[in-house]
């Protein structure tokens, strides 16, 4: 297993477009500058009326498949 740390600031309108299927993946950058792509639906439980904001730890298996996400701040 491997994990990455990302900071997200996604406006509610932007996430709504992902949720409606305009895009299936989110492209973000880790705190150390690497790009990471993951499925947008994994963020659903973190959506508030302000969108999605915070620092998250995403864990992937050895085949780079999503395993878990947690808000760390």
C-alpha positions in Angstrom: 0.0 0.0 0.0 1.1 3.6 -0.6 -0.5 6.9 0.3 -0.4 10.5 -0.8 -1.3 13.7 1.0 -3.2 16.4 -1.0 -4.8 19.7 -0.2 -8.2 20.4 -1.8 -10.2 23.5 -2.2 -13.1 22.6 -4.6 -16.1 25.0 -4.9 -19.6 23.4 -4.6 -20.4 24.2 -8.2 -17.2 22.5 -9.5 -17.9 19.3 -7.5 -21.5 19.4 -8.7 -20.2 19.1 -12.3 -18.2 16.0 -11.4 -21.1 14.5 -9.5 -23.3 15.0 -12.5 -20.9 13.1 -14.7 -19.1 15.9 -16.5 -15.8 14.4 -15.2 -15.2 11.1 -13.5 -11.7 11.7 -12.1 -10.1 14.4 -10.1 -6.5 15.5 -10.9 -4.7 16.9 -7.9 -1.2 17.5 -6.8 0.4 16.0 -3.7 2.1 18.2 -1.1 5.4 17.1 -2.6 4.4 18.1 -6.2 3.4 14.8 -7.8 0.2 14.5 -9.7 -2.5 12.0 -8.7 -5.7 11.1 -10.3 -8.6 9.5 -8.4 -12.3 8.9 -8.8 -14.4 12.0 -8.0 -17.1 10.0 -6.1 -14.7 9.2 -3.3 -15.0 12.8 -2.1 -18.8 12.7 -1.8 -18.8 12.2 2.0 -16.7 15.3 2.4 -18.9 17.8 0.5 -20.4 20.6 2.5 -22.3 23.8 1.5 -18.8 25.3 1.0 -17.6 22.6 -1.3 -14.6 20.4 -0.3 -11.8 21.9 1.7 -9.0 20.4 3.6 -6.0 18.1 3.7 -6.6 14.5 2.8 -4.6 11.2 2.9 -5.5 8.9 0.0 -4.3 5.3 0.1 -3.8 3.1 -3.0 -2.9 -0.6 -3.3 0.2 -1.8 -5.2 -1.7 -1.7 -8.5 -2.6 2.0 -7.9 -6.3 1.2 -7.2 -8.0 3.4 -4.6 -8.3 1.9 -1.1 -9.2 4.7 1.3 -9.4 8.4 1.9 -9.4 10.3 5.2 -9.4 14.0 6.1 -6.4 14.8 8.2 -7.0 18.5 8.7 
